[in-house]
Structure formats: C-alpha cells, structure tokens
Amino acid sequence: MNDLLRQLIRARSTLDAGERAAAEVIANYFKRHGVDCRTDSWDANRANVIAHVKSAGTRPGLLFVCHLDVVGPGEDPWTHPAFEGREADGKIYGRGAVDMKGPTAAAIAAICETVASGVELQGDIVFAATAGEETDSAGIERFAADLSWLGKPAGVIVPEPTDFAVITAHRGLFWLEITTKGRAVHSSVPQRGVNAIQSMRRVLEELERYEVDFEPHPDLGKCSVSVNTIRGGEAMNIVPDRCAIGVDIRTLPGQNCDAIRYDLERLLARLTAEVPHFQAAISVQRSVGAMETDPNCEFVKAFCSVVDVDQTNAVGFTTDAPHLTSLGVPIVIYGPGKPNQCHQVDEHIAVVDLERGRAYFQDVLLRFLT
C-alpha cells in the first residue's frame, strides 16, 4: 500500500500533465492482484480507471469513487520534492498524499486484500478513479453518463480525506465569470475611453453587499459568495477595455443555481441602467450540486457502526459525490488523512492513518458483502 501511494504521487497528475499515468499505476496494481480492471482514456492524457470484483451473490454491491487529479505544487519550496513520494518520520510526503491518493491507496489495498483472502462475496465491488475533480469534472461526468451496467449498489463510498469522520452532506459550487467591457485609449487622455477596471469596481461594490436569498442549512450554514480571481489591463499606458473576475459561490442542498445567475444578471442590468457606458456579461464556468444523504438511513447507520463513529458531519468543500445521486442510493464521504493538509506545501499523510483506513475499508467490505 505504501509503495502504491509513492508510485501514485510520482505519477504527476496535475491539470497540465493529465491523469493517464496515475490511471495506469492503479490498473497495473489491480491486475497484479487478480482484479479485473480497465482504463478509459480520451484526449492526449486524460483517463479514468475502473475495477470490478464480480460475485456470485445477489446482495447489492458497493461503489468506491476516487479522483486521480491533484492541484499543482505552488510556488513555495517543499521540504521534500512534491512528486517524489518520500517517506520520513512515519509520514509519506507529496502532492496528493492526502487529497486523495493516500485514501485511494487505502481503498485499493482493502479491495485487493479482501479478494486475496478468498472470502465468498455476496455482492460486487466496483472501484472508479476519475479525472478532473479539481477542475472540470470531466472524468466523473464521463463515468456517470451510463451506469446501467452497475445496477443499484447498497451505497457509494467517496474516500476523501476526512480524518475518519463520516460526511453525509456538503456544499456545491457554482463558478461564474463576470466581464466588464470598456473602450481602450491612450492613458494620456483617459476621459476619451471607458475604463473596464473602474466599471468592475462598481460590480465588486455590489457583490460586497449581495446575499443569496436562500434559507441557511442547519449544518452547512449560509450560501457563500467569494471573488477569487481578477484580470484586467494590458499596459500602464492603455486605459483597459476589459476586466474579468472569477466568482466562487458555494451552494446548499436544494438550491437552484439558475436563480442565482438570474439575480446577478438583474444586478448587472441595474448597473447598466444607472452607470454611463457600463457594459458587463456573465458566464458559467462550472457547476456541481450540493450533496445530502439521510444520516439516519440504514446504510449510514451500519457504516458508522463499522468505522466506530457516533455521528455524521457536514463540510463546506465539494466532491464528485453529487454526480452519483442519480443512483438513488446513500453516499458517504470517509477516509484517512487530515483535511487541513489538502493543497498545502509539504502535504503528507501518516502511515498509521493509511493502515487504519485500509483496515476500516476492509471491515466495511466484509460487513456489507459477506
């Protein structure tokens, strides 16, 4: 398991590198352990990997869903190289060690050890690791487009790093780009142009006051709106004719993203009417729904009993889980690794946590499938 994680970290799977190398590491590992596995590749370097342990039983199976991609290492120096997978002080370091190649390795090891034990399974195990969870959801959308072959599992397990908390609800995300348009002129005569950055200042002022009209969730709180990127201007001596911001909206279960977009379009229309020469447009960059599973359903209660957890939790971050709600089955997010390590310099996971995660995943397999 530790060696598998080190190999996965070395298989750099940032957006620019793609996920194919990491998918092949997993496929080769499963095949060496006698598990049927295939990769699904597209474009130059994108890939999913799907493993299927078939049983002769008639119980509903279990579906594990992980993601292959990682964020970049950032600009700050690392103590250990980000893509080496070095083990030191009882930890394995590297980008993806926690998010989520470590939990993925624990789930894979649990599946392979269960198969190797020779236990007679009464339901299938399906494992999928997909591309683009951090960026475009391309892999999970491709996987979820046709699940007719899967049947209806007892539940879905998403092994994100939760530090062994059982998560049954999380926010969704709605990413928008708002662009203001102006008229470029030489900066010596700014009065002859329309400054797109100044126009954007009005948008930012409005967004500071904007609140989404939706009832707060008892565990997830209010829908949040955050402006996280801005681009504008070409040179110091040109009045800018374009400025764009990226708006990150974290949504709640049951929330309608179209209603949010309509609200913001009305806001821009009002500014167009009030501010001379104001022009703006809005476009959707990415949308992933929120997720909520009944924490009192039988699957969740049984899962919590196996992993020694008394109560479930909710988190603000988003996963691939919402793409699987069409299955109509419970979904839990659970795995080893501390969430505060995600996307950090010197990202690492404790080896003891990896082993504990593997053991719990194997206990889950035995509880539901034997």
C-alpha positions in Angstrom: 0.0 0.0 0.0 2.7 2.5 0.9 4.6 1.7 -2.3 1.4 2.1 -4.3 0.9 5.6 -2.8 4.5 6.5 -3.6 4.0 5.4 -7.2 0.8 7.4 -7.5 2.5 10.5 -6.2 5.3 10.1 -8.7 2.7 9.8 -11.5 2.2 13.5 -11.6 -1.5 14.2 -12.4 -1.9 17.9 -12.4 -4.1 19.5 -15.0 -1.2 20.1 -17.4 0.1 16.5 -17.0 -3.2 14.7 -17.1 -4.3 11.6 -15.3 -3.3 8.7 -17.6 -0.1 7.8 -15.8 -1.8 7.6 -12.5 -4.7 5.5 -14.0 -2.1 3.1 -15.4 -0.4 2.7 -12.0 -3.8 1.7 -10.5 -4.7 -0.6 -13.3 -1.4 -2.4 -13.1 -1.7 -2.8 -9.4 -5.2 -4.3 -9.6 -4.2 -6.7 -12.4 -1.2 -7.9 -10.4 -3.7 -8.8 -7.6 -6.1 -10.6 -9.9 -8.8 -7.9 -10.1 -10.4 -7.1 -13.4 -9.6 -3.6 -14.3 -9.7 -1.3 -17.4 -8.8 2.3 -18.2 -11.0 4.7 -20.1 -8.8 7.2 -22.0 -9.6 10.3 -24.0 -7.8 13.3 -25.4 -4.0 13.2 -25.1 -3.6 12.3 -21.5 -7.0 12.1 -19.7 -8.2 8.8 -18.2 -10.4 7.1 -15.7 -9.8 3.7 -14.3 -12.5 1.2 -13.3 -12.1 -2.1 -11.4 -14.9 -4.6 -10.9 -14.9 -7.5 -8.5 -17.8 -9.7 -9.5 -19.5 -12.1 -7.1 -21.9 -15.0 -7.4 -24.1 -13.4 -4.7 -27.3 -11.4 -5.0 -26.7 -8.6 -2.5 -26.4 -5.0 -3.6 -22.7 -4.2 -4.0 -20.5 -1.3 -3.0 -19.1 1.5 -5.2 -15.9 3.4 -4.3 -15.3 6.6 -6.2 -11.9 8.4 -6.0 -10.3 11.1 -8.1 -6.9 10.8 -9.9 -6.0 14.5 -10.3 -4.2 16.8 -8.0 -3.6 20.5 -7.8 -0.2 22.0 -8.6 2.6 22.2 -6.0 2.5 26.0 -5.8 5.4 28.5 -5.8 6.7 27.9 -2.2 9.6 25.4 -1.7 8.9 22.0 -0.3 10.9 20.2 2.4 10.7 17.0 0.3 10.1 17.1 -3.5 6.4 17.4 -4.3 6.3 14.5 -6.7 8.8 12.1 -5.1 6.6 10.3 -2.6 9.3 10.3 0.1 8.6 8.5 3.4 10.1 10.2 6.5 9.2 10.4 10.2 6.3 8.0 9.8 4.7 10.1 7.0 4.5 9.9 3.2 5.1 13.4 1.6 3.9 14.6 -1.8 1.2 16.3 -3.7 -1.9 14.2 -3.5 -0.7 12.2 -0.4 -3.9 13.3 1.3 -6.0 14.7 -1.5 -6.7 12.0 -2.4 -4.1 9.4 -3.5 -3.5 8.3 0.1 -7.1 7.4 0.8 -7.3 5.9 -2.7 -4.4 3.6 -2.0 -6.0 2.5 1.3 -9.3 1.7 -0.5 -7.4 -0.2 -3.3 -5.4 -2.2 -0.7 -8.6 -3.1 1.2 -10.2 -4.4 -2.0 -7.2 -6.4 -3.1 -6.7 -7.9 0.4 -10.4 -8.9 0.6 -10.1 -10.6 -2.8 -6.8 -12.4 -1.8 -8.4 -13.7 1.4 -10.7 -15.9 -0.6 -13.8 -14.8 1.3 -17.0 -15.5 -0.7 -18.6 -12.2 -1.5 -22.3 -11.8 -1.8 -22.2 -8.6 -3.8 -20.0 -6.9 -6.3 -17.2 -4.3 -5.6 -16.8 -1.5 -8.1 -14.0 1.0 -7.9 -13.6 4.0 -10.1 -10.9 6.7 -10.0 -11.8 9.6 -12.3 -10.2 12.6 -13.9 -10.7 16.3 -13.3 -12.3 16.5 -9.8 -10.3 19.6 -9.0 -11.0 21.3 -12.3 -13.7 20.3 -14.8 -15.4 17.2 -13.5 -14.7 15.6 -16.9 -13.9 12.1 -15.5 -16.9 11.7 -13.2 -19.3 13.1 -15.8 -17.9 10.5 -18.3 -18.2 7.7 -15.7 -21.7 8.7 -14.6 -23.1 9.2 -18.1 -24.1 5.5 -18.3 -24.3 3.4 -15.1 -26.9 1.0 -16.4 -24.3 -1.8 -16.1 -23.7 -1.1 -12.4 -27.1 -2.0 -11.0 -28.1 -0.4 -7.7 -25.4 -0.7 -5.1 -26.1 -0.6 -1.4 -24.2 2.6 -1.2 -21.4 4.8 -2.5 -18.2 5.5 -0.6 -16.0 8.5 -1.6 -12.7 8.1 0.2 -11.8 11.8 0.5 -9.6 12.7 3.5 -12.0 13.4 6.4 -9.7 12.3 9.2 -12.1 9.3 9.8 -15.2 11.5 10.1 -18.3 10.3 8.2 -19.6 13.0 6.0 -23.2 12.9 4.7 -23.6 16.5 3.4 -21.5 19.1 1.6 -21.9 22.3 -0.3 -22.0 22.5 -4.1 -20.0 25.0 -6.2 -21.2 27.5 -8.8 -18.3 29.3 -10.6 -19.1 32.4 -12.6 -17.0 34.8 -14.7 -18.2 38.4 -14.8 -16.6 40.5 -17.5 -16.8 44.3 -17.9 -16.2 45.9 -21.2 -14.8 49.4 -21.9 -13.1 51.4 -24.6 -9.3 51.4 -24.8 -7.5 54.7 -25.4 -4.1 56.2 -24.6 -3.7 56.8 -20.9 -2.8 60.4 -21.5 -6.5 61.1 -22.5 -8.4 58.7 -20.2 -11.6 60.8 -20.5 -12.0 59.6 -24.1 -12.2 56.0 -23.1 -14.2 53.8 -20.8 -12.1 52.1 -18.0 -13.3 48.5 -17.6 -11.5 48.2 -14.3 -13.4 51.2 -12.9 -16.6 49.5 -14.2 -15.6 46.4 -12.4 -15.2 48.4 -9.2 -18.9 49.0 -9.3 -19.6 45.3 -9.7 -17.3 44.5 -6.7 -19.1 47.0 -4.5 -22.4 45.4 -5.4 -21.1 41.9 -4.7 -19.8 43.0 -1.3 -23.5 43.7 -0.4 -25.0 40.8 -2.2 -26.5 37.9 -0.3 -28.2 34.9 -1.8 -31.8 34.6 -0.8 -31.9 31.0 0.5 -32.6 29.5 3.9 -29.3 28.6 5.7 -28.7 24.9 6.2 -28.6 23.7 9.8 -25.1 22.1 9.3 -23.7 23.9 6.3 -24.7 27.4 7.2 -25.3 30.1 4.5 -24.5 30.1 0.8 -21.3 32.0 0.4 -20.1 34.3 -2.4 -16.3 35.0 -2.9 -14.5 36.8 -5.6 -11.3 34.9 -6.0 -9.6 36.0 -9.3 -9.3 39.2 -11.3 -7.7 40.0 -14.6 -7.6 43.4 -16.3 -5.4 45.8 -18.3 -2.7 45.3 -20.9 -0.2 48.0 -20.2 0.4 51.1 -18.0 -0.2 53.4 -20.9 -3.5 52.0 -22.1 -6.9 52.5 -20.5 -8.2 48.9 -20.1 -11.1 47.8 -22.3 -11.7 44.5 -20.4 -11.7 43.2 -16.9 -12.9 39.8 -15.6 -13.4 38.4 -12.2 -14.0 34.8 -11.0 -16.8 34.4 -8.5 -17.0 31.2 -6.4 -20.4 30.6 -4.9 -20.8 27.7 -2.5 -24.4 26.4 -2.7 -26.6 24.4 -0.4 -28.7 21.3 -0.9 -31.9 22.1 -2.8 -30.5 25.4 -4.1 -31.2 26.5 -7.7 -28.1 27.9 -9.5 -30.2 29.3 -12.3 -31.9 31.6 -9.7 -28.6 32.8 -8.5 -27.5 33.6 -12.1 -30.8 35.4 -12.7 -30.2 37.5 -9.6 -26.7 38.5 -10.7 -27.9 39.3 -14.3 -30.5 41.6 -12.8 -27.8 43.3 -10.7 -25.7 43.9 -13.9 -28.8 45.2 -15.7 -29.4 47.7 -13.0 -25.8 48.9 -13.2 -26.2 49.2 -17.0 -29.1 51.5 -16.5 -27.5 53.6 -13.7 -23.9 53.9 -14.8 -22.9 55.7 -18.1 -21.2 53.4 -20.6 -21.4 50.4 -18.3 -21.3 47.0 -20.1 -21.0 43.6 -18.5 -21.6 39.9 -19.2 -21.8 36.8 -17.1 -20.9 33.2 -18.0 -21.0 29.9 -16.1 -17.6 28.2 -15.7 -18.5 25.2 -13.6 -21.5 23.9 -11.6 -21.5 21.0 -9.2 -24.5 20.5 -6.9 -24.6 20.1 -3.2 -25.0 16.6 -1.7 -27.0 15.4 1.3 -27.7 11.8 2.4 -30.1 11.0 5.2 -27.8 10.4 8.2 -30.4 8.1 9.8 -30.7 5.7 6.9 -29.8 2.1 7.5 -26.7 2.2 5.3 -25.2 5.2 7.1 -26.0 3.8 10.5 -24.4 0.5 9.6 -21.4 2.2 8.1 -20.9 4.3 11.2 -21.1 1.3 13.4 -18.3 -0.5 11.4 -15.9 2.5 11.5 -16.7 3.3 15.1 -18.2 6.8 14.5 -21.1 8.0 16.7 -22.4 10.8 14.5 -22.1 12.2 10.9 -20.8 15.6 9.8 -21.2 18.1 7.0 -18.4 20.0 5.2 -18.1 23.1 3.1 -15.9 21.6 0.3 -17.2 19.8 -2.8 -16.6 16.3 -4.1 -17.6 14.2 -7.0 -20.5 12.7 -5.0 -23.3 14.9 -6.4 -22.7 13.3 -9.9 -23.8 10.0 -8.4 -27.1 11.0 -6.8 -28.9 9.7 -9.8 -28.2 6.2 -8.5 -30.7 6.9 -5.7 -28.6 5.3 -3.0 -26.8 6.6 0.1 -23.4 8.3 -0.3 -20.8 8.7 2.4 -17.6 10.6 2.3 -15.0 9.0 4.5 -11.2 8.4 4.5 -7.9 8.7 6.2 -5.9 12.0 6.2 -6.3 15.4 7.7 -8.3 17.8 5.5 -6.1 20.7 6.5 -3.3 19.1 4.6 -5.2 19.5 1.3 -3.5 21.8 -1.3 -0.7 22.7 1.2 3.1 22.8 0.8 4.6 19.6 2.3 1.3 17.8 2.1 1.6 14.4 3.9 -0.3 11.5 5.4 0.7 9.4 8.4 1.5 5.8 7.6 -0.6 4.7 10.6 -3.6 6.5 9.2 -3.2 4.8 5.9 -3.2 1.4 7.6 -6.1 2.3 9.8 -8.0 3.5 6.7 -7.2 0.2 4.9 -8.4 -1.8 7.8 -11.7 0.1 8.1 -12.4 -0.1 4.4 -11.8 -3.9 4.6 -14.2 -4.1 7.6 -16.8 -2.2 5.5 -16.5 -4.6 2.6 -16.9 -7.6 4.9 -19.9 -6.1 6.7 -21.9 -5.3 3.6 -20.8 -8.0 1.2 -20.4 -11.2 3.3 
